[in-house]
Amino acid sequence: MRLSIQSRLIANGQSHFFCRLSIVLALVLGYSLAHAQSSGLTLNDALRLSLDRSSSTKAADASVQASRELAAKADQLPDPTLKVGIDNLPVTGSDRYSTTSDFMTMRRVGVEQEWVSSDKRAARSARAQRAVESEEGTYLENLAKVREETAKAWVNVLYAQRTQALVNAMEKASADDLNAMKASHRSAQASAADVTQAQLVLLQAQDASRKSDQDLRIARSVLSRWTGMLAATVADETPVLTSHVSTLPIEELEKYHPMLLTARRAINLADADSTLASRESHPDWTVEASYSQRGSQYSNMVSFGVSIPLAVNRSQKQDRDIAEKSALGTKARMQYEEALRDLRTEIENLSSTIDSLKQRTALLNSQSVPAANQQVELATAAYRAGTGSLTAVFNARKTLLQQKMQIVDLEREAAVTWASLEYHVVPHDIASAGDTK
């Protein structure tokens, strides 16, 4: 698209300097074309792809499955022991090695069973379930981290694309300006200094373009690390920077925010350990029954018995175990309180940062950019009237570009901060299901 105007620099049928008078129009055109693109990887698609290919979440899920398998057997009695032997076998004399001649020799078969009380088995089962929940918390924490990093990577690509569009528009406009300036110089309408200035502006624009290209490649590489899509172009869809995390009460944060969710489940696991230690302080009995066969001339025999461990020096053994688990429970509670304070501070700071960045962006859009546009128009009009310099035009346009770039940077920073706040939480559907699948 070209904008043709009348100018005092039109001479000898050559291209005139103001064939692209306002860099504003060039910037707006380039930005609008980029903004109008609807194709590309959406944020939701990126999140889905990252979860599908994340090895860390798959590893954490495998750990959950392992803990579930372990929990399934936690309340079971130990396997019984089959006991087979020969008692009182002679090894000397005429009856040596005979299993039937001596009345004391017996061939014995028996079963031994360690008996664990129902209370202790229930405590073991409860502890195993808390361990499963703890592993699920680790899984959900990995899941939230993947979502957060993917969202931030997607946002960085989005605004790197927009920055590239702005810089490329500036580079093209600067190249057109230089060509027009050279033509004007040949017709004695511009000085050599004007041509040199235009060349410097073009070099600066080219350098900025190369930098934006590199920034975009890096941003796409980071996004590809999470999604598996090489050199992904993201859909130009501005995210709505509205977060529900800052309004969640503590009870909800314990369900959805990994920091607090993990801390709460650590308390539950510590409490289960304390209960189990108290139950384990009571010894398990072992019962045994056996059948003994002697020679045919003697009677067979049955034996049975009970083994009871004796708690010797209980205060230095079992009581120490209980005290240890109790102290670890206190530790878990203190860590929960610390995590809660950290989380509240983090949410408050991130929310405040987002609000501040949005306000600054709105201020630039409503005041700074219109003022910079006006400055370009005034400098251009002065130059056309012969009362202003080309340098003033270049500086005014550079200022406008800087304002546009600053807005994009602020929008990017606000979006990245929003992604850190909004996506470092467990999706409600997963958390509500109480399952990792």
Phi, psi and omega per residue, in radians:
M1 nan 2.381 -3.131
R2 -2.183 2.579 3.093
L3 -2.009 1.969 -3.104
S4 -1.771 2.281 3.107
I5 -2.370 2.935 3.047
Q6 -1.492 2.406 -3.092
S7 -2.573 2.673 3.086
R8 -1.248 -0.155 -3.116
L9 -1.571 -0.046 3.112
I10 -1.273 2.103 -3.103
A11 -2.738 2.496 3.024
N12 1.000 0.492 3.075
G13 1.198 0.189 -3.097
Q14 -1.538 2.876 3.104
S15 -1.088 2.393 -3.091
H16 -1.670 2.773 -3.039
F17 -1.109 -0.586 -3.034
F18 -1.726 0.549 3.045
C19 -1.127 -0.435 2.945
R20 -2.196 1.337 -2.985
L21 -0.996 -0.968 -2.959
S22 -1.866 2.162 3.059
I23 -1.133 -0.359 3.114
V24 -1.051 -0.832 -3.126
L25 -1.119 -0.650 3.130
A26 -1.163 -0.747 3.137
L27 -1.150 -0.797 -3.134
V28 -1.091 -0.701 3.131
L29 -1.105 -0.867 -3.133
G30 -1.087 -0.752 -3.129
Y31 -1.146 -0.707 -3.110
S32 -1.173 -0.685 3.122
L33 -1.104 -0.725 3.117
A34 -1.177 -0.711 -3.090
H35 -1.183 -0.448 -3.084
A36 -1.377 -0.184 -3.117
Q37 -1.194 2.230 3.121
S38 -1.878 -0.195 3.138
S39 -1.483 2.797 3.125
G40 2.130 3.048 -3.087
L41 -1.293 2.119 3.106
T42 -1.425 2.886 3.141
L43 -1.103 -0.758 -3.139
N44 -1.120 -0.672 3.091
D45 -1.120 -0.726 3.123
A46 -1.084 -0.740 3.118
L47 -1.103 -0.729 -3.136
R48 -1.141 -0.779 -3.134
L49 -1.106 -0.715 -3.093
S50 -1.132 -0.677 3.130
L51 -1.245 -0.585 3.141
D52 -1.156 -0.564 -3.040
R53 -1.898 0.009 -3.068
S54 -1.225 2.095 3.096
S55 -1.283 -0.571 -3.106
S56 -1.154 -0.705 3.111
T57 -1.233 -0.610 3.099
K58 -1.170 -0.679 3.099
A59 -1.133 -0.760 3.123
A60 -1.135 -0.633 3.105
D61 -1.156 -0.668 3.077
A62 -1.095 -0.647 3.094
S63 -1.128 -0.676 3.085
V64 -1.090 -0.796 -3.141
Q65 -1.076 -0.674 3.118
A66 -1.114 -0.759 -3.137
S67 -1.160 -0.566 3.088
R68 -1.170 -0.701 3.093
E69 -1.099 -0.695 3.123
L70 -1.170 -0.664 -3.118
A71 -1.182 -0.504 -3.083
A72 -1.106 -0.440 -3.092
K73 -1.850 0.073 -3.008
A74 -1.108 -0.540 -3.069
D75 -1.697 0.212 -3.117
Q76 -1.511 2.605 3.010
L77 -1.238 2.634 3.045
P78 -1.066 2.683 3.116
D79 -1.126 2.477 3.074
P80 -1.201 2.773 -3.120
T81 -1.949 2.181 3.040
L82 -1.470 2.256 -3.091
K83 -2.133 2.129 -3.128
V84 -2.220 2.384 3.127
G85 -2.990 3.093 3.069
I86 -2.144 2.211 3.140
D87 -1.815 2.431 3.000
N88 1.032 0.856 3.101
L89 -1.400 2.154 3.104
P90 -1.148 2.476 3.114
V91 -2.157 -0.025 3.083
T92 -2.383 2.944 3.102
G93 1.391 -3.052 -3.071
S94 -1.191 -0.402 -3.119
D95 -1.704 0.249 -3.060
R96 -1.055 2.423 3.126
Y97 1.130 0.190 3.084
S98 -1.605 2.346 -3.124
T99 -1.674 0.023 -3.067
T100 -2.231 -0.212 -3.021
S101 -1.397 -0.740 -3.081
D102 -1.554 2.405 -3.081
F103 -1.188 -0.339 -3.132
M104 -1.523 -0.238 -3.114
T105 -1.351 2.270 -3.102
M106 -2.410 2.379 2.996
R107 -1.648 2.087 -2.923
R108 -2.034 2.418 3.002
V109 -2.375 2.342 -3.083
G110 -2.677 3.049 3.128
V111 -2.280 2.372 3.093
E112 -2.111 2.363 -3.106
Q113 -2.346 2.163 3.014
E114 -1.416 2.236 -3.076
W115 -1.848 2.046 3.119
V116 -1.806 2.260 -3.083
S117 -1.083 2.717 3.140
S118 -1.125 -0.608 3.101
D119 -1.096 -0.751 -3.131
K120 -1.189 -0.709 3.117
R121 -1.158 -0.629 3.080
A122 -1.143 -0.675 3.113
A123 -1.159 -0.695 3.093
R124 -1.117 -0.716 3.118
S125 -1.123 -0.753 3.126
A126 -1.109 -0.711 3.121
R127 -1.121 -0.699 3.116
A128 -1.121 -0.668 3.103
Q129 -1.151 -0.672 3.087
R130 -1.142 -0.606 3.090
A131 -1.150 -0.669 3.067
V132 -1.068 -0.795 3.135
E133 -1.092 -0.642 3.104
S134 -1.126 -0.733 3.092
E135 -1.158 -0.650 3.061
E136 -1.082 -0.662 3.090
G137 -1.072 -0.706 3.086
T138 -1.113 -0.715 3.087
Y139 -1.064 -0.828 -3.121
L140 -1.137 -0.592 3.087
E141 -1.142 -0.735 3.065
N142 -1.099 -0.742 -3.140
L143 -1.068 -0.789 -3.140
A144 -1.128 -0.674 3.140
K145 -1.125 -0.738 3.107
V146 -1.089 -0.768 3.123
R147 -1.091 -0.746 -3.133
E148 -1.096 -0.855 -3.109
E149 -1.135 -0.636 3.110
T150 -1.160 -0.770 3.138
A151 -1.084 -0.752 3.126
K152 -1.148 -0.688 3.116
A153 -1.135 -0.708 3.119
W154 -1.103 -0.758 3.128
V155 -1.080 -0.741 -3.139
N156 -1.102 -0.659 3.079
V157 -1.164 -0.750 3.141
L158 -0.969 -0.876 -3.069
Y159 -1.398 -0.383 2.988
A160 -1.185 -0.648 3.058
Q161 -1.102 -0.751 -3.122
R162 -1.191 -0.679 3.080
T163 -1.094 -0.745 3.126
Q164 -1.077 -0.681 3.126
A165 -1.104 -0.723 3.117
L166 -1.131 -0.816 -3.086
V167 -1.171 -0.702 3.121
N168 -1.120 -0.655 3.089
A169 -1.117 -0.698 3.110
M170 -1.138 -0.720 3.140
E171 -1.112 -0.757 -3.137
K172 -1.135 -0.747 3.118
A173 -1.114 -0.676 3.123
S174 -1.153 -0.671 3.098
A175 -1.136 -0.733 3.097
D176 -1.117 -0.676 3.113
D177 -1.092 -0.750 -3.128
L178 -1.113 -0.767 3.127
N179 -1.071 -0.754 3.127
A180 -1.152 -0.644 -3.130
M181 -1.174 -0.680 3.105
K182 -1.110 -0.711 3.112
A183 -1.123 -0.712 3.119
S184 -1.159 -0.629 3.120
H185 -1.140 -0.690 3.124
R186 -1.142 -0.476 3.124
S187 -1.706 0.268 3.089
A188 1.109 0.427 3.095
Q189 -1.652 -0.223 3.135
A190 -2.463 2.701 -3.106
S191 -1.574 2.923 3.084
A192 -1.115 -0.565 3.111
A193 -1.131 -0.630 3.089
D194 -1.124 -0.717 3.110
V195 -1.115 -0.770 3.123
T196 -1.076 -0.720 3.114
Q197 -1.088 -0.729 3.121
A198 -1.132 -0.642 3.096
Q199 -1.124 -0.719 3.115
L200 -1.109 -0.721 3.117
V201 -1.095 -0.717 3.116
L202 -1.127 -0.737 3.118
L203 -1.070 -0.731 3.107
Q204 -1.111 -0.702 3.126
A205 -1.161 -0.691 3.116
Q206 -1.137 -0.710 3.105
D207 -1.123 -0.736 3.097
A208 -1.105 -0.627 3.120
S209 -1.158 -0.752 3.105
R210 -1.095 -0.703 3.114
K211 -1.128 -0.729 3.133
S212 -1.157 -0.621 3.076
D213 -1.086 -0.766 3.133
Q214 -1.142 -0.737 3.115
D215 -1.067 -0.690 3.141
L216 -1.185 -0.704 3.108
R217 -1.083 -0.740 3.128
I218 -1.120 -0.780 -3.139
A219 -1.080 -0.728 3.121
R220 -1.175 -0.625 3.105
S221 -1.103 -0.723 3.111
V222 -1.133 -0.739 3.119
L223 -1.122 -0.672 3.124
S224 -1.127 -0.550 3.104
R225 -1.030 -0.578 -3.100
W226 -1.614 -0.610 -3.048
T227 -1.715 -0.409 -3.083
G228 1.459 0.032 3.112
M229 -1.696 2.094 -3.097
L230 -1.307 2.402 3.064
A231 0.821 0.868 -3.090
A232 -1.223 2.380 2.972
T233 -1.731 2.186 -3.070
V234 -1.613 2.685 3.090
A235 -1.154 2.383 -3.108
D236 -1.424 1.292 -3.133
E237 -2.123 1.956 -3.125
T238 -1.207 2.127 3.122
P239 -1.201 2.527 3.076
V240 -1.426 1.990 -3.007
L241 -1.439 1.097 3.080
T242 -2.054 2.187 -3.093
S243 -2.033 2.416 3.078
H244 -1.675 -0.173 -3.058
V245 -1.100 -0.694 -3.069
S246 -1.143 -0.299 -3.114
T247 -1.764 -0.016 -3.100
L248 -1.301 2.353 3.036
P249 -1.280 2.987 -3.099
I250 -1.023 -0.695 -3.114
E251 -1.065 -0.628 3.121
E252 -1.350 -0.661 3.109
L253 -1.076 -0.585 3.106
E254 -1.151 -0.353 3.115
K255 -1.593 -0.580 -2.915
Y256 -1.996 -0.427 -3.103
H257 -1.718 2.123 -3.044
P258 -0.991 -0.631 -3.095
M259 -1.054 -0.829 -3.105
L260 -1.423 -0.591 3.113
L261 -1.059 -0.802 3.137
T262 -1.135 -0.718 -3.127
A263 -1.141 -0.709 3.123
R264 -1.148 -0.738 -3.134
R265 -1.226 -0.468 3.047
A266 -1.149 -0.645 3.072
I267 -1.125 -0.790 -3.135
N268 -1.057 -0.714 3.126
L269 -1.177 -0.707 3.121
A270 -1.123 -0.698 3.103
D271 -1.121 -0.701 3.108
A272 -1.135 -0.647 3.076
D273 -1.114 -0.692 3.125
S274 -1.127 -0.777 3.122
T275 -1.094 -0.757 -3.140
L276 -1.128 -0.710 3.120
A277 -1.061 -0.682 3.103
S278 -1.131 -0.726 3.110
R279 -1.202 -0.678 -3.103
E280 -1.207 -0.288 3.140
S281 -1.198 -0.302 3.069
H282 -1.596 2.205 -3.023
P283 -1.206 2.699 3.067
D284 -1.602 2.372 3.091
W285 -1.512 2.688 3.066
T286 -2.182 2.226 3.132
V287 -1.919 2.551 -3.075
E288 -2.487 2.452 3.039
A289 -2.409 2.442 -3.112
S290 -2.517 2.716 3.095
Y291 -2.082 2.248 -3.075
S292 -2.068 2.253 -3.111
Q293 -1.919 2.280 3.089
R294 -1.948 -3.009 3.101
G295 -1.061 2.828 -3.039
S296 -1.100 -0.384 -3.132
Q297 -1.488 -0.031 -3.109
Y298 -2.135 2.826 3.130
S299 -1.368 2.507 2.996
N300 -1.375 2.821 -3.033
M301 -2.356 2.685 3.056
V302 -2.114 2.392 3.116
S303 -2.200 2.616 3.034
F304 -2.664 2.728 -3.113
G305 -2.918 2.995 3.135
V306 -2.303 2.347 3.070
S307 -1.912 2.234 -3.114
I308 -2.198 1.982 3.080
P309 -1.077 2.485 3.122
L310 -1.759 2.173 -3.139
A311 -1.380 1.627 3.135
V312 -1.627 2.271 -3.141
N313 1.019 0.922 -3.089
R314 -0.982 -0.648 -3.085
S315 -1.121 -0.412 -3.127
Q316 -1.767 -0.013 -3.137
K317 -2.163 -1.429 -3.061
Q318 -1.072 -0.753 -3.133
D319 -1.121 -0.558 3.091
R320 -1.149 -0.680 3.103
D321 -1.094 -0.762 3.137
I322 -1.118 -0.743 3.137
A323 -1.124 -0.658 3.117
E324 -1.078 -0.836 -3.117
K325 -1.150 -0.616 3.102
S326 -1.129 -0.723 3.113
A327 -1.136 -0.658 3.102
L328 -1.173 -0.549 3.050
G329 -1.141 -0.728 3.074
T330 -1.083 -0.722 3.103
K331 -1.040 -0.789 -3.137
A332 -1.074 -0.680 3.129
R333 -1.188 -0.695 3.099
M334 -1.153 -0.661 3.106
Q335 -1.178 -0.600 3.070
Y336 -1.104 -0.806 3.127
E337 -1.063 -0.706 3.114
E338 -1.154 -0.738 3.118
A339 -1.104 -0.680 3.133
L340 -1.110 -0.769 3.115
R341 -1.122 -0.760 3.124
D342 -1.075 -0.732 -3.102
L343 -1.165 -0.759 3.109
R344 -1.056 -0.748 3.120
T345 -1.125 -0.754 -3.134
E346 -1.089 -0.830 -3.130
I347 -1.094 -0.735 3.136
E348 -1.109 -0.763 -3.121
N349 -1.165 -0.770 -3.138
L350 -1.136 -0.744 3.120
S351 -1.105 -0.733 3.123
S352 -1.132 -0.695 3.123
T353 -1.104 -0.753 3.125
I354 -1.073 -0.817 -3.140
D355 -1.063 -0.756 -3.139
S356 -1.105 -0.775 -3.131
L357 -1.149 -0.670 3.103
K358 -1.139 -0.694 3.102
Q359 -1.146 -0.750 3.117
R360 -1.108 -0.700 3.118
T361 -1.118 -0.770 3.123
A362 -1.090 -0.674 3.128
L363 -1.137 -0.745 3.117
L364 -1.121 -0.741 -3.129
N365 -1.159 -0.602 -3.054
S366 -1.548 -0.411 -3.053
Q367 -2.172 -0.939 -3.025
S368 -1.180 -0.812 -3.111
V369 -1.127 -0.811 3.075
P370 -1.037 -0.659 3.108
A371 -1.146 -0.699 3.122
A372 -1.177 -0.658 3.065
N373 -1.066 -0.763 3.136
Q374 -1.134 -0.647 3.117
Q375 -1.101 -0.708 3.094
V376 -1.093 -0.779 -3.121
E377 -1.115 -0.732 3.140
L378 -1.171 -0.745 3.137
A379 -1.138 -0.669 3.119
T380 -1.166 -0.771 3.128
A381 -1.102 -0.702 3.118
A382 -1.117 -0.710 3.134
Y383 -1.152 -0.701 3.130
R384 -1.146 -0.591 3.141
A385 -1.421 -0.086 3.129
G386 1.451 0.187 -3.133
T387 -1.864 -0.071 -3.141
G388 -2.195 2.981 -3.095
S389 -1.849 2.761 3.067
L390 -1.159 -0.578 3.114
T391 -1.030 -0.686 3.125
A392 -1.123 -0.638 3.099
V393 -1.135 -0.815 3.127
F394 -1.059 -0.785 -3.120
N395 -1.113 -0.678 3.132
A396 -1.146 -0.706 3.131
R397 -1.232 -0.624 3.067
K398 -1.114 -0.709 3.101
T399 -1.087 -0.698 3.115
L400 -1.104 -0.765 3.118
L401 -1.084 -0.743 3.119
Q402 -1.065 -0.674 3.086
Q403 -1.113 -0.770 3.113
K404 -1.093 -0.755 3.138
M405 -1.133 -0.690 3.132
Q406 -1.104 -0.680 3.115
I407 -1.113 -0.783 3.130
V408 -1.082 -0.733 3.118
D409 -1.085 -0.751 3.124
L410 -1.151 -0.706 3.094
E411 -1.104 -0.717 3.113
R412 -1.106 -0.831 -3.135
E413 -1.057 -0.725 3.119
A414 -1.136 -0.716 -3.130
A415 -1.194 -0.686 3.102
V416 -1.134 -0.751 3.103
T417 -1.091 -0.735 3.092
W418 -1.073 -0.723 3.124
A419 -1.113 -0.675 3.099
S420 -1.102 -0.631 -3.125
L421 -1.398 -0.801 -2.968
E422 -1.432 -0.572 -3.009
Y423 -1.803 -0.054 3.012
H424 -1.551 0.794 3.073
V425 -2.354 2.809 3.109
V426 -1.424 2.288 3.085
P427 -0.955 2.428 -3.039
H428 -1.022 -0.676 -3.082
D429 -1.148 -0.646 3.120
I430 -1.252 -0.788 -3.131
A431 -1.126 -0.679 -3.116
S432 -1.231 -0.526 -3.137
A433 -1.259 -0.392 -3.127
G434 1.159 0.470 -3.097
D435 -2.474 2.730 3.120
T436 -1.567 -0.009 -3.133
K437 -1.922 nan nan
